[in-house]
């Protein structure tokens, strides 16, 4: 007798940790997917359906691979200052000395003060990778500093007033707004160009995707110059007076200018009129900054208020108290505001676009802050003031992981050259600058408005006549409220109501008549056309 013994395989049960891991993986995959998938069931074309199915499968595989590789490609995580939950401690009470004691040696080296009292006040500018910094003193001192090695690349004295400095497409070239004209220099300090058409410039900005150098001079004229061809793309008159408050929106490359009347106007090089003109403050605008996502704008006015605007609806989201001479947003959304010798940093830690005080810093008494600038990919804030420049640590301000295709702080000279060629090939024309760049590539709808039919027009006219007839008449003095006079007035009201509809009919008839007259007949039929009477 043979007894068959069946092996009972135990059912594998998913543990709670496996479920959590799978959920995290699904969330990461969703982040890398290219939007919603195509609805294949609705397609009737078998060939197209097959091609789309293959593409969707490839997109899914690439998203899964990217989600798996995130662990190695994005090793660092951003963080903020954390204090006791009871609310006794406040982050803005933590001083720079306390932070320096807790951080590593490399981070503590990023906290320093450079005192140059003879050439200030200073303005600062960082490259998109955060590797290099340009510093410009009002009294003619220009310097390029390698922030990775903390070495001076080049410094020069131009022996005249310098109002602003800006890097061009990479650290090899920079532009300085000097006393009479802006000048372009290379990394070795050699003067390459003198841009006389710009005049006495107060503020400079560079549009990286379009290779355009934008400037505003003391007469309120806005100039756009293509640095690849040297062509002057735009010469616009703002018509709102002298100003040195100008900033470029990184999302759509629209230039915003703050004016003494409290308005902020937004410009593009191909339009003589501003795209947007919004009244932000009752007095002069003193500072302006854009969030990296391009949807938030911060403005400061002389009435001691800082306003945060939603540019999608052009509405004020929040109003913060305080006077401000310089504003800047970090990559992670922190807002730095400076006035006198005091710097405040506001943070949206809850993610609800509700900014609150995050950190404070006071530099030496008597120093006047001119510029604040967050260093990309580092938790560092650069402060340009009347006695030189300073660098302080702001935890959570920089993006922890960099994309080497966008900005690489460790790029070699070969990579830099390849990136320069690639960016020149991808250069966008000035016509692509608009408030909503997502419209580029979409099809403009040319569908005409549906014209009302003859029945609709007649019904509309009858409704207007009935309304005129039912209109109550005022009772007047003896002899003026006779039935005959009332009937006459009602008749006049009916004719008045009919008049626009009759005029519209006449216009349509005359247009049709003109079209029939303009149409050319064959020569054999031309002799039958009624000839116009010659006067």
One Martini backbone bead per residue (centre of mass of N, CA, C, O) as a GRO file, in nm:
protein
  535
    1UNK     BB    1   0.094   0.039   0.026
    2UNK     BB    2   0.053   0.367  -0.103
    3UNK     BB    3   0.144   0.681   0.029
    4UNK     BB    4   0.052   1.003  -0.032
    5UNK     BB    5   0.254   1.293   0.009
    6UNK     BB    6   0.174   1.619   0.056
    7UNK     BB    7   0.307   1.924  -0.002
    8UNK     BB    8   0.297   2.199   0.211
    9UNK     BB    9   0.298   2.523   0.116
   10UNK     BB   10   0.373   2.808   0.249
   11UNK     BB   11   0.235   3.111   0.276
   12UNK     BB   12   0.334   3.410   0.178
   13UNK     BB   13   0.381   3.690   0.385
   14UNK     BB   14   0.348   4.016   0.403
   15UNK     BB   15   0.515   4.244   0.541
   16UNK     BB   16   0.518   4.562   0.662
   17UNK     BB   17   0.792   4.651   0.542
   18UNK     BB   18   0.733   4.571   0.245
   19UNK     BB   19   0.491   4.763   0.208
   20UNK     BB   20   0.645   5.025   0.261
   21UNK     BB   21   0.854   4.993   0.035
   22UNK     BB   22   0.648   4.976  -0.200
   23UNK     BB   23   0.520   5.254  -0.150
   24UNK     BB   24   0.781   5.419  -0.186
   25UNK     BB   25   0.835   5.320  -0.474
   26UNK     BB   26   0.574   5.429  -0.603
   27UNK     BB   27   0.630   5.727  -0.539
   28UNK     BB   28   0.897   5.746  -0.701
   29UNK     BB   29   0.783   5.659  -0.976
   30UNK     BB   30   0.576   5.894  -1.005
   31UNK     BB   31   0.797   6.121  -1.014
   32UNK     BB   32   0.927   5.992  -1.303
   33UNK     BB   33   0.688   6.021  -1.458
   34UNK     BB   34   0.525   6.131  -1.777
   35UNK     BB   35   0.267   6.137  -1.665
   36UNK     BB   36   0.002   6.031  -1.811
   37UNK     BB   37  -0.118   5.781  -1.974
   38UNK     BB   38  -0.229   5.642  -2.247
   39UNK     BB   39  -0.539   5.570  -2.408
   40UNK     BB   40  -0.556   5.263  -2.567
   41UNK     BB   41  -0.865   5.181  -2.587
   42UNK     BB   42  -0.953   5.433  -2.778
   43UNK     BB   43  -0.793   5.303  -2.997
   44UNK     BB   44  -0.799   5.181  -3.349
   45UNK     BB   45  -0.509   5.191  -3.422
   46UNK     BB   46  -0.286   4.935  -3.413
   47UNK     BB   47  -0.009   5.063  -3.466
   48UNK     BB   48  -0.026   5.299  -3.262
   49UNK     BB   49  -0.086   5.120  -3.017
   50UNK     BB   50   0.184   4.965  -3.022
   51UNK     BB   51   0.380   5.207  -3.000
   52UNK     BB   52   0.266   5.319  -2.731
   53UNK     BB   53   0.310   5.064  -2.561
   54UNK     BB   54   0.619   5.063  -2.582
   55UNK     BB   55   0.667   5.348  -2.464
   56UNK     BB   56   0.528   5.303  -2.189
   57UNK     BB   57   0.719   5.076  -2.100
   58UNK     BB   58   0.979   5.248  -2.108
   59UNK     BB   59   0.889   5.462  -1.904
   60UNK     BB   60   0.851   5.264  -1.669
   61UNK     BB   61   1.143   5.156  -1.657
   62UNK     BB   62   1.288   5.433  -1.618
   63UNK     BB   63   1.140   5.507  -1.352
   64UNK     BB   64   1.235   5.260  -1.189
   65UNK     BB   65   1.541   5.310  -1.223
   66UNK     BB   66   1.543   5.594  -1.096
   67UNK     BB   67   1.429   5.508  -0.819
   68UNK     BB   68   1.664   5.309  -0.751
   69UNK     BB   69   1.904   5.533  -0.802
   70UNK     BB   70   1.841   5.750  -0.582
   71UNK     BB   71   2.013   5.637  -0.348
   72UNK     BB   72   2.288   5.724  -0.505
   73UNK     BB   73   2.225   6.012  -0.645
   74UNK     BB   74   2.062   6.095  -0.353
   75UNK     BB   75   2.219   6.105  -0.055
   76UNK     BB   76   2.114   6.376   0.029
   77UNK     BB   77   1.956   6.569   0.292
   78UNK     BB   78   1.747   6.802   0.384
   79UNK     BB   79   1.758   7.065   0.642
   80UNK     BB   80   1.670   7.202   0.961
   81UNK     BB   81   1.610   7.374   1.222
   82UNK     BB   82   1.570   7.233   1.551
   83UNK     BB   83   1.342   7.237   1.821
   84UNK     BB   84   1.156   7.251   2.075
   85UNK     BB   85   0.812   7.166   2.097
   86UNK     BB   86   0.718   7.369   2.336
   87UNK     BB   87   0.824   7.678   2.243
   88UNK     BB   88   1.074   7.806   2.389
   89UNK     BB   89   1.238   7.766   2.151
   90UNK     BB   90   1.418   7.946   1.888
   91UNK     BB   91   1.568   7.970   1.584
   92UNK     BB   92   1.630   8.294   1.590
   93UNK     BB   93   1.828   8.256   1.857
   94UNK     BB   94   2.040   8.129   1.689
   95UNK     BB   95   2.370   8.150   1.649
   96UNK     BB   96   2.661   8.129   1.465
   97UNK     BB   97   2.842   8.016   1.692
   98UNK     BB   98   2.667   7.762   1.752
   99UNK     BB   99   2.684   7.639   1.467
  100UNK     BB  100   2.999   7.621   1.441
  101UNK     BB  101   3.032   7.407   1.678
  102UNK     BB  102   2.850   7.167   1.522
  103UNK     BB  103   2.995   7.161   1.271
  104UNK     BB  104   3.202   7.098   1.039
  105UNK     BB  105   3.496   7.208   0.908
  106UNK     BB  106   3.400   7.283   0.618
  107UNK     BB  107   3.155   7.455   0.712
  108UNK     BB  108   3.312   7.658   0.901
  109UNK     BB  109   3.471   7.792   0.653
  110UNK     BB  110   3.196   7.942   0.541
  111UNK     BB  111   3.263   8.134   0.790
  112UNK     BB  112   3.303   8.484   0.714
  113UNK     BB  113   3.517   8.792   0.694
  114UNK     BB  114   3.557   9.069   0.466
  115UNK     BB  115   3.773   9.352   0.506
  116UNK     BB  116   3.698   9.655   0.289
  117UNK     BB  117   3.675   9.989   0.352
  118UNK     BB  118   3.781  10.139   0.071
  119UNK     BB  119   3.548   9.990  -0.153
  120UNK     BB  120   3.277  10.034  -0.058
  121UNK     BB  121   3.012   9.887  -0.138
  122UNK     BB  122   2.901   9.548  -0.189
  123UNK     BB  123   2.851   9.316  -0.459
  124UNK     BB  124   2.697   8.999  -0.545
  125UNK     BB  125   2.785   8.689  -0.744
  126UNK     BB  126   2.671   8.376  -0.860
  127UNK     BB  127   2.691   8.090  -0.989
  128UNK     BB  128   2.480   7.825  -1.054
  129UNK     BB  129   2.690   7.624  -0.894
  130UNK     BB  130   2.864   7.799  -0.662
  131UNK     BB  131   3.181   7.819  -0.723
  132UNK     BB  132   3.156   8.126  -0.801
  133UNK     BB  133   3.255   8.474  -0.720
  134UNK     BB  134   3.139   8.809  -0.751
  135UNK     BB  135   3.300   9.121  -0.662
  136UNK     BB  136   3.176   9.468  -0.607
  137UNK     BB  137   3.299   9.780  -0.566
  138UNK     BB  138   3.212  10.108  -0.576
  139UNK     BB  139   3.546  10.190  -0.600
  140UNK     BB  140   3.654   9.957  -0.835
  141UNK     BB  141   3.636   9.664  -0.718
  142UNK     BB  142   3.734   9.347  -0.864
  143UNK     BB  143   3.628   8.995  -0.800
  144UNK     BB  144   3.739   8.646  -0.824
  145UNK     BB  145   3.608   8.351  -0.654
  146UNK     BB  146   3.698   8.036  -0.527
  147UNK     BB  147   3.486   7.856  -0.313
  148UNK     BB  148   3.623   7.577  -0.283
  149UNK     BB  149   3.937   7.695  -0.225
  150UNK     BB  150   3.959   7.993  -0.140
  151UNK     BB  151   4.044   8.157  -0.412
  152UNK     BB  152   4.198   8.398  -0.601
  153UNK     BB  153   4.169   8.457  -0.934
  154UNK     BB  154   4.077   8.778  -0.965
  155UNK     BB  155   4.193   9.126  -0.956
  156UNK     BB  156   4.063   9.470  -0.999
  157UNK     BB  157   4.117   9.825  -1.086
  158UNK     BB  158   3.908  10.072  -1.253
  159UNK     BB  159   3.879  10.372  -1.129
  160UNK     BB  160   3.557  10.346  -1.084
  161UNK     BB  161   3.240  10.322  -1.074
  162UNK     BB  162   3.053  10.038  -0.931
  163UNK     BB  163   2.718   9.904  -0.936
  164UNK     BB  164   2.753   9.619  -1.099
  165UNK     BB  165   2.743   9.248  -1.122
  166UNK     BB  166   2.771   8.982  -1.385
  167UNK     BB  167   2.734   8.682  -1.507
  168UNK     BB  168   2.742   8.491  -1.759
  169UNK     BB  169   2.728   8.172  -1.882
  170UNK     BB  170   3.009   8.187  -1.725
  171UNK     BB  171   3.315   8.237  -1.545
  172UNK     BB  172   3.476   8.371  -1.798
  173UNK     BB  173   3.241   8.595  -1.781
  174UNK     BB  174   3.185   8.953  -1.710
  175UNK     BB  175   2.974   9.221  -1.594
  176UNK     BB  176   3.014   9.586  -1.555
  177UNK     BB  177   2.871   9.866  -1.393
  178UNK     BB  178   2.975  10.169  -1.470
  179UNK     BB  179   2.973  10.501  -1.485
  180UNK     BB  180   2.897  10.507  -1.811
  181UNK     BB  181   2.950  10.192  -1.874
  182UNK     BB  182   2.939   9.873  -1.972
  183UNK     BB  183   3.156   9.588  -1.908
  184UNK     BB  184   3.354   9.324  -2.052
  185UNK     BB  185   3.510   9.042  -1.895
  186UNK     BB  186   3.746   8.824  -1.820
  187UNK     BB  187   3.905   8.613  -1.601
  188UNK     BB  188   4.186   8.795  -1.640
  189UNK     BB  189   4.080   9.112  -1.673
  190UNK     BB  190   4.001   9.158  -1.965
  191UNK     BB  191   3.894   9.383  -2.189
  192UNK     BB  192   3.639   9.337  -2.443
  193UNK     BB  193   3.384   9.539  -2.382
  194UNK     BB  194   3.191   9.838  -2.478
  195UNK     BB  195   2.854   9.939  -2.387
  196UNK     BB  196   2.730  10.235  -2.506
  197UNK     BB  197   2.415  10.196  -2.554
  198UNK     BB  198   2.332  10.176  -2.240
  199UNK     BB  199   2.490  10.353  -2.058
  200UNK     BB  200   2.415  10.445  -1.732
  201UNK     BB  201   2.420  10.180  -1.531
  202UNK     BB  202   2.242  10.027  -1.242
  203UNK     BB  203   2.145   9.738  -1.372
  204UNK     BB  204   2.203   9.377  -1.397
  205UNK     BB  205   2.111   9.105  -1.629
  206UNK     BB  206   2.097   8.742  -1.705
  207UNK     BB  207   1.981   8.540  -1.980
  208UNK     BB  208   2.062   8.214  -2.020
  209UNK     BB  209   1.864   8.091  -2.245
  210UNK     BB  210   1.918   8.373  -2.443
  211UNK     BB  211   2.178   8.549  -2.422
  212UNK     BB  212   2.093   8.808  -2.235
  213UNK     BB  213   2.161   9.151  -2.167
  214UNK     BB  214   2.026   9.329  -1.900
  215UNK     BB  215   1.938   9.686  -1.867
  216UNK     BB  216   1.931   9.982  -1.646
  217UNK     BB  217   1.916  10.317  -1.653
  218UNK     BB  218   1.893  10.654  -1.537
  219UNK     BB  219   1.637  10.690  -1.761
  220UNK     BB  220   1.463  10.412  -1.779
  221UNK     BB  221   1.618  10.216  -1.975
  222UNK     BB  222   1.570   9.913  -2.157
  223UNK     BB  223   1.817   9.662  -2.231
  224UNK     BB  224   1.890   9.424  -2.503
  225UNK     BB  225   2.172   9.193  -2.542
  226UNK     BB  226   2.342   8.991  -2.757
  227UNK     BB  227   2.637   8.804  -2.676
  228UNK     BB  228   2.685   8.643  -2.952
  229UNK     BB  229   2.629   8.900  -3.175
  230UNK     BB  230   2.568   9.209  -3.052
  231UNK     BB  231   2.271   9.252  -3.064
  232UNK     BB  232   2.002   9.475  -3.035
  233UNK     BB  233   1.691   9.368  -2.929
  234UNK     BB  234   1.624   9.597  -2.697
  235UNK     BB  235   1.458   9.938  -2.660
  236UNK     BB  236   1.314  10.053  -2.361
  237UNK     BB  237   1.058  10.259  -2.222
  238UNK     BB  238   0.917  10.289  -1.914
  239UNK     BB  239   0.817  10.587  -1.796
  240UNK     BB  240   0.904  10.565  -1.450
  241UNK     BB  241   1.192  10.624  -1.411
  242UNK     BB  242   1.426  10.591  -1.184
  243UNK     BB  243   1.609  10.269  -1.130
  244UNK     BB  244   1.756   9.969  -0.925
  245UNK     BB  245   1.505   9.761  -0.961
  246UNK     BB  246   1.598   9.430  -1.073
  247UNK     BB  247   1.452   9.118  -1.211
  248UNK     BB  248   1.463   8.771  -1.289
  249UNK     BB  249   1.262   8.522  -1.398
  250UNK     BB  250   1.349   8.182  -1.403
  251UNK     BB  251   1.092   8.063  -1.554
  252UNK     BB  252   1.041   8.311  -1.807
  253UNK     BB  253   1.246   8.568  -1.842
  254UNK     BB  254   1.115   8.799  -1.697
  255UNK     BB  255   1.136   9.143  -1.641
  256UNK     BB  256   1.153   9.316  -1.331
  257UNK     BB  257   1.038   9.648  -1.229
  258UNK     BB  258   1.096   9.888  -0.980
  259UNK     BB  259   0.925  10.176  -0.863
  260UNK     BB  260   0.857  10.493  -0.715
  261UNK     BB  261   0.524  10.442  -0.734
  262UNK     BB  262   0.489  10.109  -0.660
  263UNK     BB  263   0.550   9.967  -0.920
  264UNK     BB  264   0.542   9.662  -1.126
  265UNK     BB  265   0.716   9.576  -1.418
  266UNK     BB  266   0.683   9.360  -1.711
  267UNK     BB  267   0.928   9.230  -1.950
  268UNK     BB  268   0.996   9.215  -2.307
  269UNK     BB  269   1.185   9.265  -2.600
  270UNK     BB  270   0.914   9.249  -2.811
  271UNK     BB  271   0.785   9.478  -2.615
  272UNK     BB  272   0.686   9.815  -2.554
  273UNK     BB  273   0.497   9.696  -2.349
  274UNK     BB  274   0.390   9.584  -2.068
  275UNK     BB  275   0.266   9.287  -1.952
  276UNK     BB  276   0.286   9.402  -1.651
  277UNK     BB  277   0.101   9.624  -1.410
  278UNK     BB  278   0.166   9.658  -1.060
  279UNK     BB  279   0.041   9.754  -0.749
  280UNK     BB  280   0.231   9.710  -0.445
  281UNK     BB  281   0.286  10.014  -0.340
  282UNK     BB  282   0.255  10.343  -0.214
  283UNK     BB  283   0.559  10.338  -0.256
  284UNK     BB  284   0.864  10.272  -0.305
  285UNK     BB  285   1.062  10.027  -0.447
  286UNK     BB  286   1.345   9.849  -0.290
  287UNK     BB  287   1.270   9.536  -0.354
  288UNK     BB  288   1.341   9.213  -0.535
  289UNK     BB  289   1.201   8.868  -0.574
  290UNK     BB  290   1.241   8.522  -0.684
  291UNK     BB  291   1.138   8.224  -0.711
  292UNK     BB  292   1.245   7.929  -0.860
  293UNK     BB  293   0.939   7.863  -0.970
  294UNK     BB  294   0.801   8.168  -1.048
  295UNK     BB  295   0.527   8.213  -0.848
  296UNK     BB  296   0.701   8.392  -0.656
  297UNK     BB  297   0.692   8.728  -0.504
  298UNK     BB  298   0.909   8.975  -0.360
  299UNK     BB  299   0.834   9.284  -0.188
  300UNK     BB  300   0.960   9.619  -0.110
  301UNK     BB  301   0.887   9.907   0.093
  302UNK     BB  302   0.878  10.227   0.247
  303UNK     BB  303   0.631  10.123   0.450
  304UNK     BB  304   0.741   9.862   0.595
  305UNK     BB  305   0.690   9.620   0.368
  306UNK     BB  306   0.643   9.268   0.295
  307UNK     BB  307   0.553   9.106  -0.011
  308UNK     BB  308   0.370   8.812  -0.115
  309UNK     BB  309   0.329   8.678  -0.442
  310UNK     BB  310   0.094   8.546  -0.676
  311UNK     BB  311   0.150   8.511  -1.026
  312UNK     BB  312  -0.115   8.353  -1.114
  313UNK     BB  313  -0.317   8.591  -0.961
  314UNK     BB  314  -0.208   8.858  -0.845
  315UNK     BB  315  -0.166   8.804  -0.523
  316UNK     BB  316  -0.167   8.839  -0.186
  317UNK     BB  317  -0.045   8.620   0.063
  318UNK     BB  318   0.168   8.812   0.228
  319UNK     BB  319   0.246   9.026   0.518
  320UNK     BB  320   0.546   9.178   0.625
  321UNK     BB  321   0.727   9.324   0.855
  322UNK     BB  322   0.959   9.562   0.732
  323UNK     BB  323   1.251   9.684   0.638
  324UNK     BB  324   1.405   9.691   0.293
  325UNK     BB  325   1.706   9.655   0.061
  326UNK     BB  326   1.716   9.326   0.046
  327UNK     BB  327   1.651   9.032  -0.167
  328UNK     BB  328   1.625   8.657  -0.131
  329UNK     BB  329   1.606   8.340  -0.274
  330UNK     BB  330   1.623   8.017  -0.229
  331UNK     BB  331   1.609   7.694  -0.344
  332UNK     BB  332   1.410   7.616  -0.078
  333UNK     BB  333   1.250   7.914  -0.007
  334UNK     BB  334   1.412   8.113   0.135
  335UNK     BB  335   1.400   8.446   0.292
  336UNK     BB  336   1.603   8.731   0.245
  337UNK     BB  337   1.638   9.021   0.467
  338UNK     BB  338   1.773   9.364   0.444
  339UNK     BB  339   1.882   9.614   0.696
  340UNK     BB  340   2.145   9.769   0.740
  341UNK     BB  341   2.282   9.538   1.001
  342UNK     BB  342   2.026   9.346   0.927
  343UNK     BB  343   1.931   8.991   0.911
  344UNK     BB  344   1.659   8.810   0.763
  345UNK     BB  345   1.496   8.480   0.784
  346UNK     BB  346   1.249   8.321   0.597
  347UNK     BB  347   1.009   8.044   0.645
  348UNK     BB  348   0.841   7.752   0.478
  349UNK     BB  349   0.802   7.480   0.674
  350UNK     BB  350   0.494   7.379   0.607
  351UNK     BB  351   0.409   7.443   0.285
  352UNK     BB  352   0.172   7.701   0.300
  353UNK     BB  353   0.279   7.990   0.237
  354UNK     BB  354   0.393   8.060   0.546
  355UNK     BB  355   0.583   8.303   0.665
  356UNK     BB  356   0.857   8.287   0.901
  357UNK     BB  357   1.077   8.318   1.140
  358UNK     BB  358   1.413   8.170   1.137
  359UNK     BB  359   1.655   8.396   1.109
  360UNK     BB  360   1.929   8.583   1.259
  361UNK     BB  361   2.155   8.873   1.175
  362UNK     BB  362   2.436   9.063   1.304
  363UNK     BB  363   2.636   9.295   1.218
  364UNK     BB  364   2.830   9.534   1.248
  365UNK     BB  365   2.806   9.834   1.360
  366UNK     BB  366   2.745  10.045   1.064
  367UNK     BB  367   2.682   9.843   0.866
  368UNK     BB  368   2.573   9.836   0.518
  369UNK     BB  369   2.349   9.665   0.343
  370UNK     BB  370   2.320   9.577  -0.016
  371UNK     BB  371   2.358   9.246  -0.038
  372UNK     BB  372   2.183   8.933  -0.097
  373UNK     BB  373   2.314   8.582  -0.140
  374UNK     BB  374   2.261   8.269  -0.231
  375UNK     BB  375   2.426   7.970  -0.237
  376UNK     BB  376   2.442   7.723  -0.442
  377UNK     BB  377   2.442   7.407  -0.287
  378UNK     BB  378   2.437   7.581  -0.014
  379UNK     BB  379   2.433   7.683   0.341
  380UNK     BB  380   2.465   7.997   0.216
  381UNK     BB  381   2.514   8.353   0.296
  382UNK     BB  382   2.565   8.644   0.116
  383UNK     BB  383   2.715   8.964   0.229
  384UNK     BB  384   2.692   9.294   0.115
  385UNK     BB  385   2.887   9.571   0.233
  386UNK     BB  386   3.055   9.865   0.332
  387UNK     BB  387   3.315   9.659   0.452
  388UNK     BB  388   3.234   9.420   0.244
  389UNK     BB  389   3.212   9.065   0.318
  390UNK     BB  390   2.987   8.791   0.405
  391UNK     BB  391   2.948   8.457   0.568
  392UNK     BB  392   2.670   8.244   0.632
  393UNK     BB  393   2.475   8.002   0.805
  394UNK     BB  394   2.185   7.827   0.641
  395UNK     BB  395   1.994   7.587   0.719
  396UNK     BB  396   1.822   7.466   0.425
  397UNK     BB  397   1.881   7.652   0.157
  398UNK     BB  398   2.006   7.424  -0.010
  399UNK     BB  399   2.060   7.200  -0.246
  400UNK     BB  400   2.186   6.880  -0.184
  401UNK     BB  401   2.147   6.801  -0.496
  402UNK     BB  402   2.312   6.772  -0.803
  403UNK     BB  403   2.297   6.841  -1.155
  404UNK     BB  404   2.535   6.802  -1.401
  405UNK     BB  405   2.348   6.917  -1.644
  406UNK     BB  406   2.300   7.197  -1.500
  407UNK     BB  407   2.504   7.199  -1.227
  408UNK     BB  408   2.866   7.183  -1.177
  409UNK     BB  409   3.102   7.227  -0.924
  410UNK     BB  410   3.316   6.991  -1.068
  411UNK     BB  411   3.393   7.095  -1.337
  412UNK     BB  412   3.565   7.078  -1.616
  413UNK     BB  413   3.695   7.220  -1.896
  414UNK     BB  414   3.560   7.020  -2.091
  415UNK     BB  415   3.272   7.039  -1.979
  416UNK     BB  416   3.243   7.345  -2.020
  417UNK     BB  417   3.270   7.345  -2.330
  418UNK     BB  418   3.035   7.151  -2.392
  419UNK     BB  419   2.817   7.324  -2.250
  420UNK     BB  420   2.850   7.577  -2.425
  421UNK     BB  421   2.768   7.446  -2.694
  422UNK     BB  422   2.494   7.334  -2.603
  423UNK     BB  423   2.369   7.612  -2.517
  424UNK     BB  424   2.393   7.740  -2.801
  425UNK     BB  425   2.206   7.531  -2.943
  426UNK     BB  426   1.966   7.592  -2.710
  427UNK     BB  427   1.900   7.865  -2.788
  428UNK     BB  428   1.666   8.115  -2.735
  429UNK     BB  429   1.447   8.317  -2.854
  430UNK     BB  430   1.296   8.617  -2.763
  431UNK     BB  431   0.993   8.522  -2.839
  432UNK     BB  432   0.977   8.304  -2.586
  433UNK     BB  433   0.906   8.534  -2.405
  434UNK     BB  434   0.672   8.467  -2.135
  435UNK     BB  435   0.451   8.421  -1.883
  436UNK     BB  436   0.363   8.132  -2.036
  437UNK     BB  437   0.576   7.879  -2.146
  438UNK     BB  438   0.365   7.634  -2.188
  439UNK     BB  439   0.248   7.742  -2.472
  440UNK     BB  440   0.478   7.628  -2.603
  441UNK     BB  441   0.369   7.400  -2.863
  442UNK     BB  442   0.091   7.480  -2.889
  443UNK     BB  443  -0.231   7.500  -3.016
  444UNK     BB  444  -0.410   7.734  -3.170
  445UNK     BB  445  -0.726   7.838  -3.145
  446UNK     BB  446  -0.951   7.893  -3.452
  447UNK     BB  447  -1.227   7.907  -3.339
  448UNK     BB  448  -1.516   8.035  -3.407
  449UNK     BB  449  -1.777   8.210  -3.331
  450UNK     BB  450  -2.097   8.156  -3.289
  451UNK     BB  451  -2.347   8.258  -3.481
  452UNK     BB  452  -2.640   8.389  -3.479
  453UNK     BB  453  -2.940   8.328  -3.572
  454UNK     BB  454  -3.231   8.448  -3.702
  455UNK     BB  455  -3.412   8.356  -3.464
  456UNK     BB  456  -3.243   8.480  -3.235
  457UNK     BB  457  -3.262   8.774  -3.329
  458UNK     BB  458  -3.575   8.794  -3.320
  459UNK     BB  459  -3.608   8.721  -3.019
  460UNK     BB  460  -3.434   8.956  -2.912
  461UNK     BB  461  -3.609   9.184  -3.032
  462UNK     BB  462  -3.880   9.109  -2.895
  463UNK     BB  463  -3.774   9.140  -2.604
  464UNK     BB  464  -3.705   9.443  -2.632
  465UNK     BB  465  -3.994   9.539  -2.705
  466UNK     BB  466  -4.142   9.434  -2.449
  467UNK     BB  467  -3.972   9.602  -2.250
  468UNK     BB  468  -4.054   9.880  -2.369
  469UNK     BB  469  -4.367   9.849  -2.325
  470UNK     BB  470  -4.345   9.775  -1.998
  471UNK     BB  471  -4.256  10.049  -1.936
  472UNK     BB  472  -4.294  10.279  -1.707
  473UNK     BB  473  -4.478  10.581  -1.663
  474UNK     BB  474  -4.467  10.897  -1.581
  475UNK     BB  475  -4.642  11.125  -1.398
  476UNK     BB  476  -4.759  11.429  -1.504
  477UNK     BB  477  -4.873  11.703  -1.583
  478UNK     BB  478  -5.117  11.867  -1.712
  479UNK     BB  479  -5.134  11.734  -2.053
  480UNK     BB  480  -4.871  11.515  -2.037
  481UNK     BB  481  -5.076  11.240  -1.966
  482UNK     BB  482  -5.188  11.152  -2.219
  483UNK     BB  483  -5.263  10.882  -2.413
  484UNK     BB  484  -5.121  10.987  -2.672
  485UNK     BB  485  -4.845  11.051  -2.539
  486UNK     BB  486  -4.788  10.767  -2.426
  487UNK     BB  487  -4.798  10.620  -2.702
  488UNK     BB  488  -4.566  10.782  -2.829
  489UNK     BB  489  -4.344  10.703  -2.623
  490UNK     BB  490  -4.365  10.395  -2.673
  491UNK     BB  491  -4.290  10.410  -2.973
  492UNK     BB  492  -4.008  10.531  -2.928
  493UNK     BB  493  -3.897  10.296  -2.753
  494UNK     BB  494  -3.928  10.078  -2.973
  495UNK     BB  495  -3.744  10.211  -3.186
  496UNK     BB  496  -3.493  10.219  -3.003
  497UNK     BB  497  -3.476   9.904  -2.968
  498UNK     BB  498  -3.455   9.839  -3.284
  499UNK     BB  499  -3.209   9.994  -3.404
  500UNK     BB  500  -2.956   9.800  -3.359
  501UNK     BB  501  -3.073   9.565  -3.532
  502UNK     BB  502  -3.104   9.722  -3.801
  503UNK     BB  503  -2.807   9.808  -3.826
  504UNK     BB  504  -2.691   9.522  -3.838
  505UNK     BB  505  -2.839   9.436  -4.096
  506UNK     BB  506  -2.719   9.655  -4.280
  507UNK     BB  507  -2.423   9.576  -4.248
  508UNK     BB  508  -2.447   9.288  -4.357
  509UNK     BB  509  -2.560   9.366  -4.635
  510UNK     BB  510  -2.318   9.547  -4.725
  511UNK     BB  511  -2.102   9.328  -4.709
  512UNK     BB  512  -2.227   9.133  -4.918
  513UNK     BB  513  -2.227   9.336  -5.151
  514UNK     BB  514  -1.921   9.383  -5.163
  515UNK     BB  515  -1.841   9.089  -5.221
  516UNK     BB  516  -1.997   9.065  -5.492
  517UNK     BB  517  -1.844   9.302  -5.633
  518UNK     BB  518  -1.545   9.188  -5.597
  519UNK     BB  519  -1.612   8.962  -5.765
  520UNK     BB  520  -1.491   8.797  -6.037
  521UNK     BB  521  -1.579   8.774  -6.358
  522UNK     BB  522  -1.611   8.660  -6.645
  523UNK     BB  523  -1.579   8.806  -6.955
  524UNK     BB  524  -1.857   8.703  -7.071
  525UNK     BB  525  -2.017   8.855  -6.805
  526UNK     BB  526  -1.932   9.162  -6.779
  527UNK     BB  527  -2.161   9.299  -6.972
  528UNK     BB  528  -2.397   9.248  -6.736
  529UNK     BB  529  -2.287   9.456  -6.560
  530UNK     BB  530  -2.352   9.716  -6.370
  531UNK     BB  531  -2.290  10.037  -6.424
  532UNK     BB  532  -2.142  10.306  -6.297
  533UNK     BB  533  -2.203  10.623  -6.232
  534UNK     BB  534  -2.072  10.908  -6.376
  535UNK     BB  535  -1.999  11.233  -6.243
   0.00000   0.00000   0.00000
